Protein backbone atom coordinates (compact mmCIF):
# COMPACT_ATOMS: atom_id res chain seq x y z
CA UNK A 1 0.00 0.00 0.00
CA UNK A 2 2.78 2.44 0.94
CA UNK A 3 4.75 1.55 -2.19
CA UNK A 4 1.69 2.20 -4.37
CA UNK A 5 1.05 5.49 -2.57
CA UNK A 6 4.67 6.55 -3.06
CA UNK A 7 4.48 5.71 -6.76
CA UNK A 8 1.29 7.74 -7.15
CA UNK A 9 2.90 10.64 -5.30
CA UNK A 10 5.95 10.48 -7.58
CA UNK A 11 3.81 10.40 -10.71
CA UNK A 12 1.77 13.37 -9.48
CA UNK A 13 4.96 15.34 -8.78
CA UNK A 14 6.23 14.48 -12.26
CA UNK A 15 2.94 15.66 -13.71
CA UNK A 16 3.40 19.04 -12.04
CA UNK A 17 6.80 19.35 -13.75
CA UNK A 18 5.85 17.70 -17.03
CA UNK A 19 6.96 20.69 -19.13
CA UNK A 20 10.42 20.76 -17.60
CA UNK A 21 10.71 16.97 -18.04
CA UNK A 22 9.76 17.36 -21.70
CA UNK A 23 12.43 20.04 -22.21
CA UNK A 24 15.06 17.78 -20.62
CA UNK A 25 13.94 14.94 -22.90
CA UNK A 26 14.39 17.18 -25.96
CA UNK A 27 17.79 18.29 -24.67
CA UNK A 28 18.85 14.67 -24.22
CA UNK A 29 17.83 13.77 -27.78
CA UNK A 30 19.73 16.69 -29.29
CA UNK A 31 22.87 16.04 -27.22
CA UNK A 32 22.83 12.37 -28.23
CA UNK A 33 22.36 13.19 -31.92
CA UNK A 34 25.01 15.93 -31.78
CA UNK A 35 27.56 13.39 -30.54
CA UNK A 36 26.45 10.61 -32.88
CA UNK A 37 26.55 12.78 -36.01
CA UNK A 38 29.87 14.27 -34.94
CA UNK A 39 31.36 10.77 -34.68
CA UNK A 40 29.85 9.95 -38.08
CA UNK A 41 31.49 13.12 -39.44
CA UNK A 42 28.07 14.44 -40.50
CA UNK A 43 29.15 17.92 -39.49
CA UNK A 44 26.09 19.85 -40.68
CA UNK A 45 23.74 17.55 -38.76
CA UNK A 46 25.98 17.72 -35.69
CA UNK A 47 26.03 21.52 -35.88
CA UNK A 48 22.25 21.64 -36.26
CA UNK A 49 21.83 19.56 -33.09
CA UNK A 50 24.42 21.70 -31.29
CA UNK A 51 22.33 24.79 -32.03
CA UNK A 52 19.17 23.04 -30.78
CA UNK A 53 21.06 21.86 -27.69
CA UNK A 54 21.99 25.45 -26.84
CA UNK A 55 18.40 26.54 -27.37
CA UNK A 56 17.07 23.92 -24.96
CA UNK A 57 19.70 24.70 -22.35
CA UNK A 58 18.45 28.30 -22.41
CA UNK A 59 14.82 27.11 -22.32
CA UNK A 60 15.48 24.99 -19.23
CA UNK A 61 17.33 27.82 -17.45
CA UNK A 62 14.58 30.40 -18.01
CA UNK A 63 11.67 27.98 -17.45
CA UNK A 64 10.44 29.19 -14.06
CA UNK A 65 6.69 29.42 -13.48
CA UNK A 66 3.63 27.94 -15.18
CA UNK A 67 3.04 30.89 -17.50
CA UNK A 68 6.70 31.11 -18.51
CA UNK A 69 6.87 27.34 -18.90
CA UNK A 70 4.02 27.22 -21.39
CA UNK A 71 5.51 30.09 -23.39
CA UNK A 72 8.77 28.14 -23.59
CA UNK A 73 6.87 25.06 -24.80
CA UNK A 74 5.34 27.07 -27.64
CA UNK A 75 8.76 28.45 -28.62
CA UNK A 76 10.14 24.89 -28.44
CA UNK A 77 7.31 23.75 -30.68
CA UNK A 78 8.37 26.08 -33.48
CA UNK A 79 12.07 25.34 -32.88
CA UNK A 80 11.37 21.63 -33.32
CA UNK A 81 9.37 22.28 -36.51
CA UNK A 82 12.31 24.23 -37.92
CA UNK A 83 14.80 21.60 -36.76
CA UNK A 84 12.70 18.84 -38.29
CA UNK A 85 12.50 20.65 -41.63
CA UNK A 86 16.25 21.30 -41.79
CA UNK A 87 17.12 17.77 -40.69
CA UNK A 88 14.84 16.29 -43.34
CA UNK A 89 16.61 18.36 -45.99
CA UNK A 90 20.07 17.37 -44.78
CA UNK A 91 19.14 13.67 -44.70
CA UNK A 92 17.13 13.84 -47.94
CA UNK A 93 14.03 12.69 -46.09
CA UNK A 94 15.47 9.27 -45.26
CA UNK A 95 15.81 9.61 -41.48
CA UNK A 96 12.26 10.29 -40.34
CA UNK A 97 12.86 13.63 -38.62
CA UNK A 98 9.45 14.67 -39.92
CA UNK A 99 7.99 12.59 -37.09
CA UNK A 100 9.26 15.16 -34.60
CA UNK A 101 6.85 17.71 -36.08
CA UNK A 102 3.97 15.24 -36.09
CA UNK A 103 4.63 14.32 -32.45
CA UNK A 104 4.71 17.96 -31.40
CA UNK A 105 1.30 18.64 -32.97
CA UNK A 106 -0.30 16.73 -30.08
CA UNK A 107 2.24 17.84 -27.47
CA UNK A 108 1.68 21.59 -27.87
CA UNK A 109 -2.05 21.18 -27.28
CA UNK A 110 -1.52 19.44 -23.95
CA UNK A 111 1.53 21.24 -22.57
CA UNK A 112 0.33 24.79 -23.28
CA UNK A 113 -3.34 24.87 -22.15
CA UNK A 114 -3.32 28.56 -21.18
CA UNK A 115 -2.90 29.49 -24.85
CA UNK A 116 -6.48 28.33 -25.44
CA UNK A 117 -7.70 28.48 -29.04
CA UNK A 118 -4.28 29.59 -30.24
CA UNK A 119 -3.19 25.99 -29.85
CA UNK A 120 -5.39 25.00 -32.80
CA UNK A 121 -3.55 27.55 -34.92
CA UNK A 122 -0.23 26.15 -33.74
CA UNK A 123 -1.40 22.66 -34.72
CA UNK A 124 -2.46 23.82 -38.17
CA UNK A 125 0.95 25.45 -38.65
CA UNK A 126 2.58 22.20 -37.56
CA UNK A 127 0.54 20.11 -39.99
CA UNK A 128 1.28 22.50 -42.86
CA UNK A 129 4.97 22.38 -41.93
CA UNK A 130 4.88 18.57 -41.92
CA UNK A 131 3.28 18.51 -45.37
CA UNK A 132 5.77 21.09 -46.63
CA UNK A 133 8.63 19.02 -45.25
CA UNK A 134 7.27 15.84 -46.80
CA UNK A 135 6.90 17.34 -50.28
CA UNK A 136 10.10 19.41 -50.22
CA UNK A 137 12.75 18.61 -52.82
CA UNK A 138 16.07 17.86 -51.16
CA UNK A 139 17.98 16.91 -54.31
CA UNK A 140 19.98 20.12 -54.21
CA UNK A 141 21.10 19.33 -50.64
CA UNK A 142 22.15 15.86 -51.72
CA UNK A 143 24.28 17.41 -54.46
CA UNK A 144 25.76 19.98 -52.08
CA UNK A 145 26.55 17.48 -49.34
CA UNK A 146 27.23 14.15 -51.07
CA UNK A 147 29.90 13.12 -48.56
CA UNK A 148 27.66 13.72 -45.60
CA UNK A 149 24.86 11.78 -47.22
CA UNK A 150 27.10 8.83 -48.07
CA UNK A 151 28.37 8.68 -44.50
CA UNK A 152 24.94 8.44 -42.99
CA UNK A 153 22.70 6.80 -45.59
CA UNK A 154 23.59 3.26 -44.50
CA UNK A 155 22.01 3.98 -41.12
CA UNK A 156 18.84 5.47 -42.59
CA UNK A 157 16.50 2.68 -41.51
CA UNK A 158 17.92 2.67 -37.97
CA UNK A 159 17.52 6.43 -37.56
CA UNK A 160 14.09 6.30 -39.18
CA UNK A 161 12.99 3.73 -36.59
CA UNK A 162 14.53 5.66 -33.67
CA UNK A 163 12.88 8.93 -34.70
CA UNK A 164 9.53 7.22 -35.11
CA UNK A 165 9.96 5.69 -31.63
CA UNK A 166 10.86 9.10 -30.14
CA UNK A 167 7.74 10.67 -31.68
CA UNK A 168 5.50 7.84 -30.50
CA UNK A 169 7.01 7.98 -27.02
CA UNK A 170 6.34 11.72 -26.90
CA UNK A 171 2.69 11.16 -27.77
CA UNK A 172 2.39 8.39 -25.16
CA UNK A 173 4.15 10.62 -22.62
CA UNK A 174 1.64 13.43 -23.06
CA UNK A 175 -1.32 11.02 -23.14
CA UNK A 176 -0.15 9.37 -19.91
CA UNK A 177 0.21 12.62 -17.99
CA UNK A 178 -3.05 13.89 -19.46
CA UNK A 179 -4.73 10.84 -17.94
CA UNK A 180 -2.88 11.42 -14.64
CA UNK A 181 -4.09 15.02 -14.50
CA UNK A 182 -7.66 14.01 -15.31
CA UNK A 183 -7.54 11.55 -12.41
CA UNK A 184 -6.06 14.23 -10.11
CA UNK A 185 -8.82 16.68 -11.08
CA UNK A 186 -11.47 13.99 -10.56
CA UNK A 187 -10.07 13.13 -7.14
CA UNK A 188 -9.96 16.82 -6.18
CA UNK A 189 -13.55 17.35 -7.29
CA UNK A 190 -14.66 14.21 -5.43
CA UNK A 191 -12.83 15.35 -2.31
CA UNK A 192 -14.23 18.89 -2.48
CA UNK A 193 -17.76 17.63 -3.03
CA UNK A 194 -17.53 15.42 0.07
CA UNK A 195 -15.41 17.50 2.46
CA UNK A 196 -15.52 20.80 4.27
CA UNK A 197 -12.81 23.12 2.92
CA UNK A 198 -11.70 24.53 6.30
CA UNK A 199 -11.64 21.45 8.50
CA UNK A 200 -11.20 18.57 6.06
CA UNK A 201 -14.10 16.72 7.68
CA UNK A 202 -16.95 15.30 5.63
CA UNK A 203 -19.81 17.64 4.77
CA UNK A 204 -23.58 17.22 4.99
CA UNK A 205 -23.83 15.94 1.42
CA UNK A 206 -21.56 13.01 2.15
CA UNK A 207 -23.30 12.27 5.43
CA UNK A 208 -26.73 12.05 3.82
CA UNK A 209 -25.40 9.83 1.05
CA UNK A 210 -23.95 7.54 3.70
CA UNK A 211 -27.26 7.46 5.56
CA UNK A 212 -29.13 6.53 2.41
CA UNK A 213 -26.89 3.48 1.98
CA UNK A 214 -27.53 2.22 5.51
CA UNK A 215 -29.64 -0.82 6.30
CA UNK A 216 -32.58 -0.35 8.64
CA UNK A 217 -30.57 -0.88 11.84
CA UNK A 218 -30.30 1.43 14.83
CA UNK A 219 -27.90 4.34 14.51
CA UNK A 220 -26.60 6.96 16.93
CA UNK A 221 -26.11 10.62 16.00
CA UNK A 222 -24.23 13.22 18.03
CA UNK A 223 -24.22 16.98 17.53
CA UNK A 224 -21.20 18.79 18.98
CA UNK A 225 -21.27 22.56 19.39
CA UNK A 226 -18.31 24.69 20.48
CA UNK A 227 -19.10 26.59 23.65
CA UNK A 228 -18.87 30.42 23.52
CA UNK A 229 -17.58 30.35 19.94
CA UNK A 230 -18.83 33.87 19.22
CA UNK A 231 -16.77 35.18 22.15
CA UNK A 232 -13.71 33.36 20.80
CA UNK A 233 -14.12 35.18 17.49
CA UNK A 234 -14.83 38.50 19.19
CA UNK A 235 -11.95 38.30 21.68
CA UNK A 236 -9.25 36.68 19.57
CA UNK A 237 -10.32 37.23 15.96
CA UNK A 238 -11.78 35.02 13.26
CA UNK A 239 -8.38 33.56 12.41
CA UNK A 240 -8.21 32.13 15.92
CA UNK A 241 -11.79 30.92 15.53
CA UNK A 242 -10.83 29.08 12.35
CA UNK A 243 -7.83 27.61 14.14
CA UNK A 244 -10.09 26.33 16.93
CA UNK A 245 -12.37 24.70 14.35
CA UNK A 246 -9.37 23.02 12.75
CA UNK A 247 -7.92 21.79 16.04
CA UNK A 248 -11.24 20.35 17.16
CA UNK A 249 -11.57 18.69 13.76
CA UNK A 250 -8.14 17.12 14.25
CA UNK A 251 -9.29 15.77 17.60
CA UNK A 252 -12.37 14.31 15.94
CA UNK A 253 -10.26 12.76 13.17
CA UNK A 254 -7.96 11.18 15.74
CA UNK A 255 -10.96 9.19 16.96
CA UNK A 256 -11.76 7.95 13.45
CA UNK A 257 -12.87 4.34 13.37
CA UNK A 258 -14.79 2.24 10.89
CA UNK A 259 -18.02 2.57 12.89
CA UNK A 260 -18.69 6.27 12.33
CA UNK A 261 -18.55 9.32 10.09
CA UNK A 262 -17.88 12.84 11.31
CA UNK A 263 -18.85 15.97 9.43
CA UNK A 264 -18.93 19.70 9.89
CA UNK A 265 -22.64 20.37 10.13
CA UNK A 266 -22.32 24.14 9.82
CA UNK A 267 -20.71 27.05 11.65
CA UNK A 268 -19.29 25.70 14.91
CA UNK A 269 -21.39 22.50 14.87
CA UNK A 270 -20.20 18.99 14.08
CA UNK A 271 -22.17 15.79 13.64
CA UNK A 272 -20.80 12.34 14.41
CA UNK A 273 -22.90 9.52 13.07
CA UNK A 274 -22.32 6.02 14.55
CA UNK A 275 -23.68 3.21 12.42
CA UNK A 276 -22.30 0.29 14.42
CA UNK A 277 -22.53 1.55 18.00
CA UNK A 278 -25.45 1.76 20.43
CA UNK A 279 -26.08 4.87 22.53
CA UNK A 280 -24.13 3.55 25.51
CA UNK A 281 -21.00 2.86 23.47
CA UNK A 282 -21.32 6.13 21.56
CA UNK A 283 -21.67 8.06 24.82
CA UNK A 284 -18.38 6.66 26.11
CA UNK A 285 -16.58 7.54 22.89
CA UNK A 286 -17.99 11.06 22.79
CA UNK A 287 -17.10 11.58 26.47
CA UNK A 288 -13.51 10.64 25.70
CA UNK A 289 -13.51 12.95 22.67
CA UNK A 290 -14.85 15.89 24.67
CA UNK A 291 -12.15 15.39 27.28
CA UNK A 292 -9.47 15.35 24.62
CA UNK A 293 -10.81 18.57 23.08
CA UNK A 294 -10.78 20.42 26.39
CA UNK A 295 -7.23 19.29 27.11
CA UNK A 296 -5.88 19.89 23.59
CA UNK A 297 -7.51 23.10 22.38
CA UNK A 298 -6.29 26.01 24.52
CA UNK A 299 -6.97 29.70 23.86
CA UNK A 300 -4.32 32.46 24.14
CA UNK A 301 -5.59 33.33 27.64
CA UNK A 302 -4.87 29.69 28.69
CA UNK A 303 -8.56 28.77 28.95
CA UNK A 304 -9.70 25.49 27.51
CA UNK A 305 -12.20 25.24 24.69
CA UNK A 306 -15.15 23.04 25.60
CA UNK A 307 -18.02 21.57 23.64
CA UNK A 308 -21.61 20.63 24.39
CA UNK A 309 -23.18 17.60 22.74
CA UNK A 310 -26.60 16.11 22.15
CA UNK A 311 -26.82 12.36 21.55
CA UNK A 312 -29.82 10.53 20.09
CA UNK A 313 -30.51 7.20 18.42
CA UNK A 314 -32.98 5.84 15.89
CA UNK A 315 -33.13 4.33 12.41
CA UNK A 316 -31.47 5.59 9.21
CA UNK A 317 -34.79 6.28 7.49
CA UNK A 318 -35.66 8.62 10.38
CA UNK A 319 -32.29 10.37 10.37
CA UNK A 320 -33.77 13.87 10.26
CA UNK A 321 -35.85 13.06 13.35
CA UNK A 322 -32.79 11.60 15.08
CA UNK A 323 -30.80 14.75 14.35
CA UNK A 324 -33.69 16.93 15.51
CA UNK A 325 -33.80 15.02 18.79
CA UNK A 326 -30.02 15.36 19.23
CA UNK A 327 -30.36 19.09 18.52
CA UNK A 328 -33.05 19.37 21.21
CA UNK A 329 -30.70 17.68 23.65
CA UNK A 330 -27.95 20.08 22.61
CA UNK A 331 -30.24 23.02 23.39
CA UNK A 332 -30.85 21.61 26.86
CA UNK A 333 -27.11 21.20 27.36
CA UNK A 334 -26.46 24.81 26.37
CA UNK A 335 -29.13 26.15 28.66
CA UNK A 336 -28.07 24.03 31.61
CA UNK A 337 -24.45 25.17 31.74
CA UNK A 338 -22.64 23.86 28.62
CA UNK A 339 -19.63 21.54 28.57
CA UNK A 340 -21.73 18.39 28.84
CA UNK A 341 -23.33 15.58 26.85
CA UNK A 342 -27.11 15.34 26.96
CA UNK A 343 -28.93 12.12 26.07
CA UNK A 344 -31.95 10.17 27.14
CA UNK A 345 -30.45 9.23 30.53
CA UNK A 346 -29.96 12.80 31.80
CA UNK A 347 -32.44 14.68 29.63
CA UNK A 348 -35.20 15.03 32.22
CA UNK A 349 -32.83 15.97 35.05
CA UNK A 350 -31.17 18.73 33.04
CA UNK A 351 -34.42 19.92 31.47
CA UNK A 352 -35.99 20.34 34.89
CA UNK A 353 -33.04 22.43 36.05
CA UNK A 354 -33.76 25.09 33.40
CA UNK A 355 -37.56 25.08 33.54
N, C-alpha and C positions, 0 to 999 in steps of 0.2 A: 504494500500500500504506500509506504513512504517513498519507495523507489519510483513508483508511478507518479506520485505527487511531485517529486523532484523533477522528473522528466517533463511533466506538464508545465511546471514553473519555468524550466529552462526554455522550452519552446515558446512560452508566452513572452519571456524576456527577449528572445531572438526576434519574435514578431515585432516588438517595439522598436527594434534596431534593424529592421529588414532592409531599409534603404542603404544603411552603412554597409551591411553584409553584402548587398548586391554590388556596391562600388568596389569592395575588396575582392569580390569574385572577378569583376571585370579587370581590375588591376593585375590579379594573378594570371589571368589568361594572356594579357598583353606582355607581361614580363616573360612568361614561358615562351610565347611565340617570338619575342625579341631575341631571346637566347638561341632558340632553335634555328631561326632563319639566319642569325649571325654565324652559327656553326656551319650552316649549309651554304654560307657565302652568298645568300640572297639579300644583298645589302639594302636594296630599296624596301623590301618587306620588313627587314629588321629595323630600319630607320622609321618606317611608318608606325611600327609597334612601340618604338622608343618614344615617339611623339605622343601617342595615346597613353603610354605609361605615365609620362609627365603630367598629362592632363588629369588623369585619375588620381595621382598623388595630390595634386592641387585640390581636386574635388573632395577628397577624403579629409584634407586639412581644414577646408572652409565649411564642411558639412557640420553644422552645429545644432540648430533647432529644427522642428518639424517643417516650418515654412521654408527655411533655407534648404533643407534636405530635399524637398520636393522640387524646388527650383533647380537644384543640382541634377536631379534625376532627368528632368526635361532637357537640360543642356547635354547630359550624357547621352540621351536618346538621339539627339541630332549628331553628336560626335560619332556615335556608333554607326549611324546611317552613312556618314561621310567616310568613315573608316572602311565599312563594308564595301562601298562603291569603289574606293581606291584599291582595296585588296583584290576585288574581283577583276579589276583591270590588270593589275600586276600579275595575277595568276591565270589570266585569260579565261576566267570563269570556271576553272577546273577544281577549285579548292572548297567551294561551298560557303564562302564568306557571306553570301547573300542571306544565309539562314540567320545571321546575327540581326539583320534588319527585321526579318519576319518574326523572330523571337521577341524583339523589342516592341513590336506593335501591340502585343498583349501586356507586356511589362509596364509600359508607360501609363496605361489605363489604371492599373492597380496601384502602382507606387506613387502616383501623383494625383490623388483624389481631389485635393483642394483646387485643382485647375478646372474642375467641372467639365462643361461642354467643350472646352478647348482641347480636351484629350481626344475627342473625335476628330478634330482637325489634325492633331498630331498623327493619329493613326492613318488618316487619309494620305498625309504627306509621306508617311512610312511606306504605305502600300504603293504609292506612285513611284517612290524611290526604288523599291524592290523591283517593280516592273521595268523602270528605266535601267537598272543595273542588269537585269536579266537580258534585255534586248540590246544592250550597248555592244558596240563593235570594238573588240580589244586587239584586233589584228595589228594595229599600228604599235601597240605596246609590245606585242610579241616580236615585232621587227626591231624595235628599239632596244629591247632587253633579251635577246636570244640566249645569252649565257645564263642569265638568271632563270629563265624558263626551263632550260635544259637541266639545270641543277636540281630543280624542285619538281619537275613533272612526274618523275617516277614515284613520287610519294602522294600523287594527287588523290588517289582513292582513300588513302589513310587520312589525309587532312580533311577530305570531304566528309568522311564518317565522323571524325572528331568534332568538326564544326556543327554537323547536324546534331550530334549528341549534346554539345554545349547549348545549342538553341532549345532543344527539347528539355534539357535539364532546367533551363531558365524558365520555361513555361510551367513546368511541374513545380518549381520553386515558388513562383508567384501563386499558382493555384493552391498549393499546400498552405501557405501563410494566409491566403484569402479565406480558406476554410477555417483555419485557426482563429482568425479575427471574427468571423461570423459566429463561431462557437463562444468566443469571449463576450461578444455583444449579447448573444442569447442568454448566457449565464448572468451577465450584469442586469439585463432586463428582468430575468426571472427573480434574481435576488432583490432588486428594487421593488418589484411588484409584491413581494412577500415579506419585506422587512422594513422596519422603521429606520429612516435615514440617520437620525441622531444617535439612537441607542444600539442599533444592530439587532434588536429583538424582532420577533415576528410582528406583523400588523394584524388588524382586524380581519382583513380579507383572507389571509392565510388561516386564521383561527376558525372562521366560519366554514372554509372549505374542509378543514380537518374534521369539524363537527359533523358535516354532512356525510362524511365517509364512515362515521362511527356506527357500530351495531347498537341495538337498543338495550345497552347495559347501563348501569348507574355510573354517573360521572360526578366529579367534584370541581366546582369553579371557585376561585378566590380572586377578589378584587383588592389590590394593594393601593393605598393612596398615601403620598408623602405628607407628613404632618407639617403645617405652617409653611408650605412651599411659597406662598405669596410673600411672606416675610423674608424668606431666604433671597428671593429675587430683589425685593425692595432694599434689604440691608446690604447685600453683597454683590448685587448686579446679576443680570441675566446670564452672563458667562458662567458665573458660579452656579447658577441654577441648572444650566445645561450640564455642567460638570457633575453635579449631584445626581441628575438623571442618569448619566453615563455610569457613574460608580455603582449606583443601585442596580442598574442593568447588569453590570459585571458580576455583582453578588448573585443576582438571579441566574445568570448563565452558569455560575460555578456550581449551582445545584441542579444543572441539567441532567436529567435521566430519561430513559426511554418511556416513562409512564406519564409524561406531561409536556405541554407546550406553554411557553410564556410569551406574552405579547404586550406591547405598549398600547393600552386601550385609548389613550388620549390625554394630553396635558401631563399631569403628574400621576396618572393612574395606570396601573398594570393589571393584567389578568393572567392568572395561572390556571390552566385547565388540566386536571388530572383525569386520565381516562382508564387508569388501572388501579386507582387507590380509592378506598372508602374515606368517609369524612374523618374518621379517627386518625388514619394514617396521614392524610393530607394535613390535618391540624398540626401533627408533630413536625412535619417537614416545614410548614410555613412558620411555626414557632422558631425553629432553628434558623430559618432564613431571616426572620425579623431581628433575631439576636445578632446575627452576623452583620446586618445592615447598620444597626446602631453602634456596633463596635468598629466598623470599617469606614463609615462615611462621617467624617468630622468636619465641621465648619471652621472658618478662620478664627472664631472666638472660642474654639475648643469645645463647643457643644455638639452633641451627637445628633445626627438626623434619625428620626424615628418614622415608622409607618403604622398606619391603621389598616386592618384588613377585615373583610367580610367573607365568610365561607359558607357555601350552600351546596347541596347535592340534588341530583335529579336524573333525568334521562336526556340523551342527546337531542331528541326531537323537541324537547321543551327547554332548549338551551337559553332562549331569551328570558323565560320565566325563572330559570336557575340564576342567571346573571342579575335579574331584577331583585331576586331575593337576597343575593349576596350584596347588592348595592344598598338594600334596606338595612342589612346588618352593618354595613360600613357607616351608614348615616348614624346608627345608634352608637357605634364606636367613637365617632367624631364628637358626638354630643355628650358622651359620658366620660370624656377625658383624653381620648386619643391614645396612641401607642399601645394598642391591644388588638386581639383577634376576636371577632364576634361570630358566633355560630349558634346552632340550635340549643346547645347546652347552657349558654350563658345569656341568651337573648332576653329572656324575661327579666332576669335579675338586673341587667344593665338598662333595659327599657324602663323599668320601674324607677330607677334612680334618676331619670331625666324627666319623668312625667310630673 
